C-alpha cells in the first residue's frame, strides 16, 4: 500500500475509534450537564479536572508523541526491535517515577495550585474548597494517562491505532457510571465524577498492556537512564511541551481568566470546547497521529521528497475535513446544545451562552488542525527551537487578545482570542517550514482549501435553513430535535460530498479509492 493509503487507512481507523469515544463523551457531558448544570459545582469540577487534564493534553497529545515517536521510530528502523524494546522499557521506568512524584506533589500542593490558577474562586464561599478536594482526587489521573501516552506512541509506531483511540471510551463510561450511581454517597454529589475520572484513567492504562505484550513490547523495569536515546527524547520533549501544547495552554489561560467573569463562564467555555473537540478529536488528531510515524520514518531514512509528499497530503486531507466541519459547527451551535444539553439544570440561557463560545471556537478549527500537523514536523527533524519561538509568540498574542476582548465579549472574547492566536501560530509555522524545507505542495493545498470552501458554503446554507424550521428554545421535544438536526447534518454532509465530487476533489477520490480497494478485498 502507498504511503498515502497507509495514512488514509490509519486516519480512518483512528477516526472510527475516536468517534465512538467522542459519542460516549457527549453522553458523559449530557449526564454532567443534566445533573450538575453550569454553576458552582460544575465550575469547581471543570477547574479541578482542567489541571490534570492539561498534563494529559501536553503528554498524550503533545510532547510525549512529538518527542518519543520520532526517536522510537528511528531506533526501531535503524537498530532493530530489541534495541527499541530496551528504549521502551527505559522510558516506561523513568516516566513511572517522574509522574508518581508529580502526582504526589500535585495532591500535597493542590490548594496552592488552585489558588494560583483560579484566583476568582477564593471570593465565592465553598467553591475554592470544593475545587481543591476534587483536584486532589483527580490528580493521579495524570500519572495513568502519561503512561497511556507512552503506550500510544509505541503502538502507533508499529501501526496499531485502534486500542489507544478506543481506550478513552472507558474513561467516559467510568465517569457516567460513577455520576449515576455514586453521587448519593458524597456530601458534594459532583465528587462522584472525580472518582470516575480516577477509575477511568486506570482502565485506560490496563487496556494497553495486553496489546503491547502481543506486539512484542511487554514492559520491564530498566534503569539505564544514561542511554543517549533518553537524553534525546528529553531534549525534544522539554521544548515541545510548550511548542505543541500551546493551544491547550491558551485554553487553560481562558479558563483562568473566565474564573474572574460571572459564575458559569468556566462551564460555558468547557462545554463549548468539548463540542469543538468532537471533530478535532475524530479528524484532526487522527490525521496528525497517522502522519507522524510516516514522517518520522522518512526523516530517519533521509527521504526528503517522500516527507514533503506525506506532509502535503496530510495537510490537504485535514483541510478537506475541517473546513466543512467548521462551517457546520458554526451553523449548528445552538441546535446542538439545545438537543444534547438542554434540560434539568441546563436551561436555554445556558444553551445560548455556550453556543456563543462554540461559534467563536469553530472559526479556528482548521487553524488548530493544521498546527497539529505542522508542529511535529519540526520535532521529527530535531528542530526544537522554531516551534517554541512561535508558541511563545502565540501565547503572548492570546493573552493580550484575551485581556482586550473579555471586557466586552465576556467568555466569547476568550474563545475568539484562542482562535485568533491559533491562526497566528499556523501562519508562522507554515512560513518557517517552507523556509526550512522549500516548497511542499502549496498550490495543491490552496486548491483543496478553495474547493472545500466552495463546497461548504452551500452546505452551510442548506443546514441553516433546515435548522431554522424548529424553535430550539423549547425544552424537551428530543425526537423532533434529533430528526431536524439529523436531517440537516446528513443532508449537509451528502451535499458537501456531492459538490466536492463535482469540483473533482483529489482528497475525495483518494479516500473513495481506498474504500473501493477495501470492499474489493472483502
C-alpha positions as CSV (number, residue, x, y, z in Angstrom):
1,X,0.0,0.0,0.0
2,X,1.2,3.5,-0.8
3,X,2.2,6.0,2.0
4,X,-1.0,8.0,1.2
5,X,-3.0,4.8,1.5
6,X,-1.3,3.9,4.8
7,X,-2.1,7.4,6.2
8,X,-5.7,7.4,5.0
9,X,-6.2,3.9,6.4
10,X,-4.7,4.8,9.7
11,X,-6.7,8.0,9.9
12,X,-9.8,6.1,9.2
13,X,-9.2,3.6,12.0
14,X,-8.3,6.3,14.4
15,X,-11.3,8.4,13.3
16,X,-13.8,5.5,13.7
17,X,-12.5,4.5,17.2
18,X,-12.3,8.2,18.3
19,X,-15.8,8.8,17.0
20,X,-17.2,6.1,19.3
21,X,-15.2,7.6,22.2
22,X,-16.4,11.2,21.4
23,X,-20.0,9.9,21.2
24,X,-19.6,8.5,24.7
25,X,-18.0,11.8,25.7
26,X,-21.1,13.6,24.6
27,X,-23.3,11.2,26.6
28,X,-21.0,11.9,29.6
29,X,-21.4,15.7,29.1
30,X,-25.1,15.3,28.8
31,X,-25.3,13.4,32.1
32,X,-23.0,16.0,33.7
33,X,-25.0,19.0,32.4
34,X,-28.3,17.4,33.4
35,X,-27.2,16.5,36.9
36,X,-25.0,19.5,37.8
37,X,-25.8,22.3,35.3
38,X,-23.5,25.2,34.9
39,X,-23.0,26.7,38.3
40,X,-20.8,26.5,41.4
41,X,-20.3,22.7,41.5
42,X,-19.9,22.4,37.7
43,X,-17.3,25.3,37.6
44,X,-15.4,23.6,40.5
45,X,-15.2,20.2,38.8
46,X,-14.2,21.6,35.5
47,X,-11.5,23.8,37.0
48,X,-10.2,20.8,39.1
49,X,-10.2,18.5,36.1
50,X,-8.5,21.1,33.9
51,X,-5.3,20.8,35.9
52,X,-4.5,17.0,35.4
53,X,-6.3,17.2,32.0
54,X,-3.8,19.9,30.9
55,X,-1.0,17.4,31.6
56,X,-2.9,14.8,29.6
57,X,-3.1,17.2,26.6
58,X,0.6,18.1,26.8
59,X,1.8,14.5,27.2
60,X,-0.8,12.3,25.4
61,X,-1.5,14.7,22.5
62,X,1.6,16.8,22.6
63,X,5.1,16.5,24.0
64,X,5.2,12.7,24.5
65,X,4.0,11.9,21.0
66,X,6.2,14.6,19.3
67,X,9.4,13.7,21.2
68,X,9.1,9.9,21.7
69,X,7.6,8.7,18.4
70,X,10.5,10.1,16.1
71,X,13.2,8.7,18.4
72,X,11.4,5.4,18.9
73,X,10.7,5.1,15.2
74,X,14.3,5.8,14.2
75,X,15.6,3.3,16.8
76,X,13.2,0.6,15.5
77,X,14.0,1.1,11.8
78,X,17.8,1.6,12.2
79,X,18.8,-0.6,15.2
80,X,16.1,-3.2,15.4
81,X,13.3,-4.4,17.6
82,X,15.5,-5.5,20.6
83,X,17.0,-2.0,20.9
84,X,13.6,-0.4,20.5
85,X,12.2,-2.7,23.3
86,X,15.0,-1.6,25.6
87,X,14.2,2.0,24.9
88,X,10.5,1.5,25.6
89,X,11.3,-0.2,28.9
90,X,13.7,2.6,30.0
91,X,11.1,5.2,29.1
92,X,8.4,3.3,31.0
93,X,10.5,3.1,34.1
94,X,11.6,6.8,34.0
95,X,8.1,8.1,33.3
96,X,6.6,6.0,36.1
97,X,9.0,7.5,38.6
98,X,8.6,11.1,37.4
99,X,4.8,11.0,37.1
100,X,4.4,9.4,40.5
101,X,6.4,12.2,42.1
102,X,4.4,14.8,40.1
103,X,1.1,13.2,41.2
104,X,2.2,13.2,44.8
105,X,3.3,16.9,44.7
106,X,0.0,17.8,43.0
107,X,-2.0,16.3,45.8
108,X,0.0,17.9,48.5
109,X,0.1,21.4,46.9
110,X,-3.4,21.4,45.4
111,X,-4.6,24.4,47.4
112,X,-1.6,26.5,46.1
113,X,-2.1,25.3,42.5
114,X,-5.9,26.0,42.6
115,X,-5.3,29.4,44.2
116,X,-2.8,30.4,41.6
117,X,-4.8,29.2,38.6
118,X,-8.3,30.3,39.7
119,X,-7.9,33.4,41.9
120,X,-11.6,34.3,41.3
121,X,-12.8,31.3,43.2
122,X,-11.5,32.5,46.6
123,X,-14.2,35.1,46.8
124,X,-17.1,32.6,46.5
125,X,-17.9,30.6,49.6
126,X,-17.3,26.9,49.3
127,X,-16.1,27.0,45.7
128,X,-12.4,27.1,46.4
129,X,-12.6,24.3,49.0
130,X,-14.6,22.0,46.6
131,X,-12.2,22.6,43.8
132,X,-9.2,21.7,45.9
133,X,-11.0,18.5,47.1
134,X,-11.9,17.4,43.5
135,X,-8.4,18.3,42.3
136,X,-6.7,16.1,44.9
137,X,-8.9,13.1,43.9
138,X,-8.2,13.5,40.2
139,X,-4.5,14.5,40.2
140,X,-3.3,10.8,40.0
141,X,-5.1,10.7,36.6
142,X,-2.1,12.5,35.2
143,X,0.1,9.5,36.2
144,X,-2.1,7.0,34.4
145,X,-2.7,9.0,31.3
146,X,1.0,9.8,30.8
147,X,1.8,6.1,30.7
148,X,-1.1,5.7,28.3
149,X,0.6,8.3,26.1
150,X,3.8,6.2,26.0
151,X,1.8,3.1,25.1
152,X,0.1,5.1,22.4
153,X,3.4,6.2,20.9
154,X,4.7,2.6,20.7
155,X,1.5,1.1,19.3
156,X,1.1,3.9,16.7
157,X,4.7,3.4,15.5
158,X,4.1,-0.3,14.9
159,X,0.9,0.7,13.1
160,X,-1.7,-0.3,15.7
161,X,-4.0,2.6,16.1
162,X,-7.3,1.2,17.4
163,X,-6.7,0.4,21.0
164,X,-5.2,3.8,22.0
165,X,-8.1,5.6,20.3
166,X,-10.8,3.4,21.8
167,X,-9.5,3.4,25.3
168,X,-11.0,6.8,26.2
169,X,-14.4,5.2,25.9
170,X,-13.7,3.6,29.2
171,X,-12.9,6.9,30.8
172,X,-16.3,8.2,29.7
173,X,-18.1,5.1,30.8
174,X,-16.4,5.2,34.2
175,X,-17.5,8.8,34.7
176,X,-21.1,8.2,33.6
177,X,-21.5,5.1,35.9
178,X,-19.9,7.0,38.8
179,X,-22.1,10.0,38.4
180,X,-25.3,8.0,38.2
181,X,-24.6,5.5,41.0
182,X,-22.3,7.2,43.5
183,X,-23.4,10.8,43.7
184,X,-25.7,10.0,46.7
185,X,-22.7,8.8,48.7
186,X,-21.0,12.2,48.9
187,X,-21.8,15.4,50.6
188,X,-20.9,17.2,47.3
189,X,-22.6,14.9,44.7
190,X,-20.2,16.0,41.9
191,X,-17.4,14.2,43.8
192,X,-18.6,11.1,42.1
193,X,-17.4,12.4,38.8
194,X,-13.9,12.9,40.2
195,X,-13.9,9.2,41.4
196,X,-15.0,8.2,37.8
197,X,-12.1,10.1,36.3
198,X,-9.5,8.3,38.5
199,X,-11.0,4.8,37.8
200,X,-11.2,5.6,34.1
201,X,-7.5,6.6,33.9
202,X,-6.6,3.3,35.4
203,X,-8.8,1.3,33.0
204,X,-7.2,3.2,30.0
205,X,-3.7,2.0,31.0
206,X,-4.8,-1.6,31.7
207,X,-6.2,-1.8,28.2
208,X,-2.9,-1.0,26.5
209,X,-0.7,-3.6,28.3
210,X,-2.1,-6.9,26.7
211,X,-1.8,-5.4,23.2
212,X,1.8,-4.2,23.9
213,X,2.6,-7.7,25.1
214,X,1.1,-9.2,21.9
215,X,3.1,-6.8,19.7
216,X,6.3,-7.8,21.4
217,X,6.7,-4.9,23.8
218,X,6.0,-6.2,27.4
219,X,7.2,-3.6,29.8
220,X,10.1,-4.5,32.1
221,X,11.9,-2.2,34.6
222,X,15.1,-0.8,33.1
223,X,17.1,1.9,34.9
224,X,19.5,2.7,32.1
225,X,18.6,6.4,32.2
226,X,22.0,7.4,30.8
227,X,21.1,6.0,27.4
228,X,21.6,8.6,24.6
229,X,18.1,8.0,23.3
230,X,16.7,9.0,26.7
231,X,18.6,12.3,26.6
232,X,17.5,12.9,23.0
233,X,13.8,12.4,24.0
234,X,14.2,14.7,27.0
235,X,15.8,17.4,24.9
236,X,13.0,17.2,22.4
237,X,10.2,16.8,25.0
238,X,11.0,19.8,27.2
239,X,10.5,22.5,24.4
240,X,7.8,20.5,22.7
241,X,5.6,20.7,25.9
242,X,5.3,24.4,25.1
243,X,5.6,24.2,21.3
244,X,2.9,21.5,20.6
245,X,0.8,22.2,23.7
246,X,0.5,26.0,23.3
247,X,-3.2,25.7,22.1
248,X,-4.1,23.8,25.2
249,X,-2.1,26.3,27.3
250,X,-4.2,29.0,25.8
251,X,-7.4,27.1,26.6
252,X,-6.2,26.9,30.2
253,X,-5.4,30.6,30.3
254,X,-9.0,31.2,29.0
255,X,-10.4,29.1,31.9
256,X,-8.3,31.0,34.4
257,X,-9.5,34.4,33.1
258,X,-13.1,33.0,33.0
259,X,-12.9,32.5,36.7
260,X,-12.9,36.3,37.0
261,X,-16.1,36.6,34.9
262,X,-19.7,35.9,36.1
263,X,-20.4,32.5,37.5
264,X,-20.9,29.9,34.8
265,X,-18.4,31.3,32.4
266,X,-15.9,28.5,33.1
267,X,-18.6,25.9,32.4
268,X,-19.7,27.7,29.1
269,X,-16.2,27.6,27.8
270,X,-15.7,24.0,28.9
271,X,-18.9,22.7,27.2
272,X,-18.1,24.7,24.0
273,X,-14.6,23.3,24.0
274,X,-15.9,19.7,24.4
275,X,-18.1,20.1,21.4
276,X,-15.3,21.8,19.5
277,X,-13.1,18.8,20.3
278,X,-15.5,16.4,18.8
279,X,-14.5,16.9,15.1
280,X,-11.0,17.9,16.3
281,X,-10.5,14.6,18.1
282,X,-12.1,12.5,15.4
283,X,-10.3,14.1,12.4
284,X,-7.5,16.4,13.4
285,X,-5.8,14.2,16.0
286,X,-6.4,11.1,13.8
287,X,-4.7,12.6,10.8
288,X,-1.8,14.0,12.9
289,X,-1.2,10.7,14.6
290,X,-1.4,8.8,11.3
291,X,1.0,11.2,9.6
292,X,3.7,11.4,12.3
293,X,5.0,7.8,12.2
294,X,5.4,8.1,8.4
295,X,7.1,11.5,8.6
296,X,9.4,10.2,11.4
297,X,10.4,7.2,9.3
298,X,11.0,9.2,6.2
299,X,13.2,11.8,8.1
300,X,15.2,8.9,9.6
301,X,15.7,7.5,6.1
302,X,16.7,10.8,4.6
303,X,13.7,10.7,2.2
304,X,13.1,14.4,1.9
305,X,10.8,14.1,-1.2
306,X,8.7,11.5,0.5
307,X,8.4,13.6,3.6
308,X,7.2,16.6,1.6
309,X,4.6,14.4,-0.2
310,X,3.4,12.9,3.1
311,X,3.1,16.3,4.7
312,X,1.3,17.8,1.8
313,X,-1.2,15.0,1.7
314,X,-1.8,15.2,5.5
315,X,-2.5,19.0,5.2
316,X,-4.8,18.6,2.3
317,X,-6.7,15.8,4.0
318,X,-7.0,18.0,7.1
319,X,-8.4,20.9,5.1
320,X,-10.8,18.7,3.2
321,X,-12.3,17.5,6.5
322,X,-12.1,20.5,8.8
323,X,-13.4,23.3,6.6
324,X,-17.0,21.8,6.3
325,X,-16.8,20.8,10.0
326,X,-16.0,24.4,10.9
327,X,-19.0,25.7,8.8
328,X,-21.3,23.0,10.3
329,X,-20.4,23.8,13.9
330,X,-21.0,27.5,13.4
331,X,-24.4,27.0,11.9
332,X,-25.5,24.2,14.3
333,X,-24.1,25.6,17.6
334,X,-27.4,26.4,19.2
335,X,-29.3,23.4,17.9
336,X,-26.6,21.0,19.1
337,X,-26.6,22.5,22.6
338,X,-30.4,22.5,22.7
339,X,-30.6,18.9,21.8
340,X,-27.7,17.5,23.8
341,X,-27.6,19.6,26.9
342,X,-30.9,21.5,27.4
343,X,-32.9,20.1,30.3
344,X,-32.7,19.8,34.1
345,X,-30.2,22.3,35.5
346,X,-29.2,23.4,31.9
347,X,-31.7,26.0,30.6
348,X,-31.9,27.8,27.3
349,X,-29.9,30.8,28.6
350,X,-27.0,28.4,29.3
351,X,-27.5,27.0,25.8
352,X,-27.2,30.4,24.2
353,X,-24.1,31.3,26.2
354,X,-22.4,28.0,25.5
355,X,-23.3,28.2,21.7
356,X,-21.8,31.8,21.7
357,X,-18.4,30.4,22.8
358,X,-18.6,27.5,20.4
359,X,-19.2,29.8,17.4
360,X,-16.0,31.6,18.1
361,X,-14.0,28.4,18.7
362,X,-15.3,26.9,15.5
363,X,-13.7,29.6,13.3
364,X,-10.4,28.3,14.4
365,X,-10.9,24.6,13.7
366,X,-8.7,24.4,10.6
367,X,-6.1,26.6,12.2
368,X,-5.7,24.3,15.2
369,X,-5.8,21.2,12.9
370,X,-3.0,22.5,10.7
371,X,-0.9,23.4,13.7
372,X,-1.3,19.9,15.0
373,X,0.1,18.6,11.7
374,X,2.9,21.2,11.2
375,X,4.5,21.5,14.6
376,X,5.6,17.8,14.9
377,X,7.4,18.1,11.6
378,X,10.0,20.3,13.2
379,X,10.5,17.9,16.1
380,X,10.8,15.0,13.6
381,X,13.6,17.0,12.0
382,X,15.2,17.6,15.5
383,X,14.4,21.3,15.4
384,X,13.1,22.2,18.9
385,X,13.8,25.9,18.7
386,X,11.3,27.0,16.0
387,X,8.1,25.7,17.4
388,X,9.0,27.1,20.9
389,X,9.5,30.6,19.5
390,X,6.3,30.5,17.5
391,X,4.5,29.1,20.6
392,X,5.8,31.8,22.9
393,X,4.6,34.5,20.4
394,X,1.2,32.8,20.1
395,X,0.9,32.6,23.9
396,X,1.6,36.4,24.2
397,X,-0.9,37.1,21.4
398,X,-3.6,35.0,23.1
399,X,-3.0,36.6,26.5
400,X,-3.1,40.1,25.1
401,X,-6.3,39.5,23.0
402,X,-8.0,37.7,25.9
403,X,-7.5,40.7,28.2
404,X,-8.6,43.0,25.4
405,X,-11.8,41.1,24.4
406,X,-13.1,39.7,27.7
407,X,-14.3,43.1,28.8
408,X,-16.8,43.5,26.0
409,X,-17.4,39.9,24.7
410,X,-17.0,38.2,28.1
411,X,-16.4,34.4,27.7
412,X,-17.0,34.8,24.0
413,X,-14.0,37.1,23.8
414,X,-11.8,34.5,25.4
415,X,-12.9,31.9,22.8
416,X,-12.2,34.4,19.9
417,X,-8.8,35.2,21.3
418,X,-7.9,31.5,21.3
419,X,-9.0,31.3,17.7
420,X,-7.0,34.3,16.5
421,X,-3.9,33.2,18.3
422,X,-4.2,29.7,16.7
423,X,-4.3,31.5,13.3
424,X,-1.2,33.4,14.2
425,X,0.6,30.1,15.2
426,X,-0.4,28.4,12.0
427,X,0.8,31.2,9.7
428,X,4.2,31.3,11.4
429,X,4.7,27.6,11.2
430,X,3.8,27.5,7.5
431,X,6.2,30.3,6.6
432,X,9.1,28.9,8.7
433,X,8.7,25.4,7.5
434,X,8.7,26.5,3.9
435,X,11.9,28.4,4.5
436,X,13.4,25.3,6.1
437,X,12.5,22.6,3.6
438,X,11.4,24.5,0.5
439,X,8.0,24.2,-1.3
440,X,5.8,21.3,-0.2
441,X,2.8,21.5,-2.4
442,X,1.4,24.9,-1.5
443,X,-0.6,25.2,-4.8
444,X,-2.3,21.9,-4.1
445,X,-3.2,22.9,-0.6
446,X,-4.7,26.2,-1.8
447,X,-6.7,24.3,-4.4
448,X,-8.0,22.0,-1.7
449,X,-8.9,24.9,0.6
450,X,-10.8,26.8,-2.2
451,X,-12.6,23.6,-3.3
452,X,-13.6,22.7,0.2
453,X,-14.8,26.3,1.0
454,X,-16.8,26.4,-2.2
455,X,-18.5,23.1,-1.3
456,X,-19.0,24.1,2.3
457,X,-20.8,27.4,1.7
458,X,-23.9,25.9,0.0
459,X,-23.8,23.1,2.6
460,X,-23.9,25.6,5.5
461,X,-26.8,27.5,3.9
462,X,-28.8,24.3,3.5
463,X,-28.1,23.2,7.0
464,X,-29.0,26.6,8.4
465,X,-32.4,26.5,6.5
466,X,-33.3,23.1,7.8
467,X,-32.4,24.0,11.4
468,X,-34.4,27.3,11.2
469,X,-37.6,25.2,10.8
470,X,-37.6,24.4,14.5
471,X,-37.8,26.6,17.7
472,X,-34.7,25.5,19.7
473,X,-35.7,27.4,22.8
474,X,-38.3,24.8,23.6
475,X,-37.5,22.3,26.3
476,X,-37.9,18.6,25.6
477,X,-39.0,17.5,22.0
478,X,-35.9,15.4,21.8
479,X,-37.2,13.2,19.0
480,X,-38.2,16.2,16.9
481,X,-34.9,18.0,17.6
482,X,-32.9,14.9,16.7
483,X,-34.9,14.5,13.4
484,X,-34.4,18.1,12.4
485,X,-30.7,18.3,13.3
486,X,-30.0,14.8,11.9
487,X,-31.7,15.7,8.6
488,X,-29.7,18.9,8.4
489,X,-26.4,17.3,9.2
490,X,-26.9,14.2,7.0
491,X,-28.2,16.3,4.1
492,X,-25.4,18.8,4.5
493,X,-22.8,16.1,4.5
494,X,-24.3,14.5,1.4
495,X,-24.4,17.9,-0.3
496,X,-20.8,18.6,0.6
497,X,-19.6,15.3,-0.8
498,X,-21.6,15.8,-4.0
499,X,-20.2,19.2,-4.5
500,X,-16.7,18.0,-3.8
501,X,-17.1,15.3,-6.3
502,X,-18.4,17.7,-8.9
503,X,-15.4,20.0,-8.2
504,X,-13.1,17.0,-8.6
505,X,-11.6,17.0,-5.2
506,X,-8.5,14.9,-5.2
507,X,-8.8,14.0,-1.5
508,X,-12.3,12.7,-2.0
509,X,-11.2,10.5,-4.9
510,X,-8.2,9.3,-2.8
511,X,-10.5,8.2,0.0
512,X,-13.0,6.7,-2.3
513,X,-10.3,4.6,-4.0
514,X,-9.2,3.3,-0.6
515,X,-12.8,2.3,0.2
516,X,-13.2,0.5,-3.1
517,X,-10.0,-1.4,-2.6
518,X,-11.2,-2.5,0.9
519,X,-14.6,-3.6,-0.5
520,X,-12.8,-5.4,-3.3
521,X,-10.7,-7.4,-0.8
522,X,-13.8,-8.1,1.3
